[in-house]
Amino acid sequence: MKKNLLLALLQGLSLALGSAAGLSQAQEAAGASPVRLDHIIWLKADASRSNPTLNFIAKKLPQIRHETMSTNSIRSWQMIQRGEPACRPLTVRTAAREEEAYFVDTQLAAPAELLVRRDKLARVPRNSADEVDLVLLLKKAPLRGAIARGRSYGEYIDSVLAQQPRGPYLADYATQGFGERLQDMLARGRADFWIDISGALLHMQARDLPVEDFIALPIQGATQPMLLGIACPRTPWGLAASRAIDQVLGTPEGAAHLQQASAGSFGPEALKRLGPQIEQFYQRRSKPQFSD
């Protein structure tokens, strides 16, 4: 009798566990996360710089403990890949990254540019629109280039760089923060050209670097604005975090905040060219991105 009772208890436990597992899977399939969201680590390029959007989110989600960590592009993405309870703002959204992270869209950014020394400009291959032929530049031009390791420059540029071996003519550097140390190094003549975000020369000028020695050029094929967002791990925790963040930003108030926070991201020419796309983006952003 004891044996039969024990067997019945084991069978009941097995059924209960199976039901719980099935419920958890059903919750995940329905978009509801079974995890508890009480803590988010925000991975920032420079923890000393205030991020208005993170402050906005923290005020709207006071029940969650918000912690910031300063780390470079490589380590921060490794933390996302490992599924740590962390999210990374200002991350370029690409198809490859979407396989490893959930994204909550926050802004558009102008396409990356090529910054080149004026005394090397004649050697840079360009089309009739004065756009740089990046493929030809990397294959044939005898110039020294540099990029930041672990950074995305948008779908097209990333695809070109992925096919180009690193070596004396194209070096990638691990940088902390916003890449200021890389800019310092390049301003001292360690490279002839590098790829950077739009407006990098203005940023360098604000830091009293000799920008008159450089010129910024558009890159052929990189004409669409880059989509930036908050990346969280592609895990149940990451889905829960993304949904919570999205509920804060996917409102008229959230969209208005994001638009104001990114107001200085575009120069006059880029703003004129991309104005309609920017407006459409924030109209969409005024509603939740994740469906229930």
N, C-alpha and C positions, 0 to 999 in steps of 0.2 A: 504493500500500500504506500509506504514511504517512497519507494522507487517510482511508482506511478505519479505520486504527488509532485516529486522533484521533476519528472519528465514534463508534467503539465506546466509547472512554473517556468521551466526553460523554454518551452514552446511559446508561452505567453510573452516572455521577455523578448524572444526572437521576433514575434509579431509586432510587439511595441516598438522595438528598434527599427524594424523595417518600415513601420508606419511613420516614424519620426523622420527617417531618412527620405522617405517618399515625400513627406510634407516639406522638408527642407529643399529638395530638388524642385518641387512644385513652386515654392516661394521664389526661388532663384529664377525659374523659368518665367514666372509672372512679374519679375522685376523687383520683388520685395526681398530685402537682404535679411538673413537671419542673424547677422553680426551686430554687435553693439558698437555704436559710433560715439565715443566719448573723448577722442583725442586725435588731433591732426598735426603732423610735423610738416611745416611749410619749408620747402627747400628753396633757398634764395641764393642768387649769385653773390649778393652782398647783404648780410644781415644788418649792417649799419644803416642801410638806406630804407627809408619808410616806403611801404607799398600801399597806396590808398585803397586799392581793391581788397587786399588782405585785411586791412583795418575795417573796411565796410562789411566784409563777410563775418569777421569775428564779432562785431557788434550785433549782427543779425542772428548769430548762432552762439549765444552766450552759454548754452548748456554744454558746449564742446570746449575742451581745453586746447588752445592754439599755441604751438611752439614753433619758433623759427630756427633754422639751421643753415649756416653759410657753407656752401660747398660748390665745387666746380661742376661743369657740365657732365663730365664723365661719371663721377661718383654719384651725382644726383640721379642720373638715369639708371645706373646700376641698382640703386635703392628701389626705383620704380620696378625694374625687372625682377628684383627679388621679392616683390610684394610687400615691402615694409609699409607701415601705416603713415605714408608720406605722400604729399602732392606737390607738384612743381608748377609754379605760375610762369607766364610768359614763355611758354613752350611752343615752338613751331609744330603745327599739326601736319603730319605726313601719313601716307598709307602704311609705311613700314612701322611707324610709331603706334598707329592705331591697333596693331596686332598685340601690343604689349601694354597699352594704357587706355583708359577712358579719358575723353576730353570734354571739358566744359569750355566752350568758346567764349573768349573775352574781347578780342579786338582783331582788326586787320592791320597789317603793316606793309609798308611799301616794299617792293622787291629789293633784295640785296644788291649792292653795287660793287664795282671793282675800283679800288683806289690804287692809283699808279703814280710813280714819280714823273714829274713833268719832263725831266731830261730823258726819260725812257719812253715817252708817249709815242714817238714815231715807230717804235717796234711793236706796238700793240695792234693786232689785226682787228679792224672794225668794218662794219657794213656801211651802207649809204646813210643810215639813220644815226651813225656814230655810236652804235652799240657794239660792245666787245664780242668777238667770236671766241668764246671761252675754250671750245674744243681745239681750235687752231692755236690759240695762245699757249695752252698747256702742252701741245704736241711739238710745236716748231719754234716758238719764240724763245730766244736764249736769255730769258729773264728769270730772276729768282722770285718765287711766289710763296705766300704763307697763308695758312688758314688756322682757325681755332679747332682743336681736336674735340670731337663730341658735339659740336654745334651743327645745327641744320640751317641751310641757307635756302630752303625751299626745294620742292620736288625736282625741278629741272637741274639746278646747280648741283644738288646732291647726287643726281644720277651721273652727271659728268665727272664729278670728283671721285665717285666710286670706281670709275674705270681708269683713273689716273694713278699710277704708282707713286708713292712718296719717295723723295730722293732730293738731290741737291737743288733741283729746280722747283720743287714744291714740298715745303716742309709744313708739318702740322704741329702745333704747340699746345700743350695743356696749359690752360690759363685759369686763374682764380677770378672771381668777380665778373665784371662786365668786359673783360679782355683789355683793361687799361694797360696792364704790363706789356701785353703784346703790342699795343699801339705805341708805347714808349720805345720798345725795342725797334720797331719798324721805322719810327721817326728818326732814329739814329743811323739809318742806312743799312740795316741788316737784311732788307728785302727790297725788290723793285716794285712789287705790287702785292696786294692782299685783298681778300673779299671780306666785306663787313656790312653791317646793317645800313640802311639808308639814313643819311644824316650823321654818319660817323665823323665827318670832317668838322661839323659844327660842335660835336662833343669834344673833339680834340682841341679845337680852338678855345673852348671854354676852359680847357686844362692847360692853356698857354703852350701848346705844342706848335711847331712850325708848319702849319697847314699850307702855307703858300708854296711849299715844295711839291704838293700833291694835287691831283685832280680826280674827281669821282665820275665814273662812267657807267651808264646802264649796260646790262649784259643781255645779249641776244638770246631769246628764248625764255628769259626770266621777266615776263611782262605782267603776270598776274600778282595781285597782292598776296602776301603770306597770311595764313590764318593762324592766330595765336590763341592759346587756351591754357587752362589749368589741367595738367595731366596727373591722374591718379592710377595706381596699379590696376591691371585687369584682373581683379579678384573680387569676391563678394564684399570685402571691406571697401575696396576702391569704388565699386558701384554705389555702395551706400553713401560714401563721401561725395561722389560726383552728383548724386541725386540731391543731397542736402545743399551743396553749393549751387546747383542749378536752380533750386527753388528760390534761392536768395537773388540770384542774378537774372533769372528769367521772369522779370517783372518790369513794368514801366520805370519804376524807381531804379531798379538794378541796371537797366539799359542806359538810363540817363547818367548814372554814375560812371559806367564804363566809357561812355562817349566823352564825358568830361575828363576822365582820367587819361584818356589817350589823345586828347586834343592836340598836343604838341608833337605827335608822332609823324606827322606829314608836313613836308615843305609845301610852299605855295604851288609849285608845278604838279607835285604828286596829288595834292588835294584837289586841284582843278581836274586832273585826269581821272582820279578814282572816286570823286565825290559821290556819284550815284550809287556805286557799289558799297560805299561806307554807310550811306543812309539806309540802304536795303538791309545791310547787316544788322544795324541796331534796331530796325523794325522787327526783324526776326528774333533778335535777342530779347525783346520785351516780353517774350513768352517762353515757357519752359522748353528746354531742348530735349529733355528726357520725357517720354510719354509714360503714363501710369500703366 
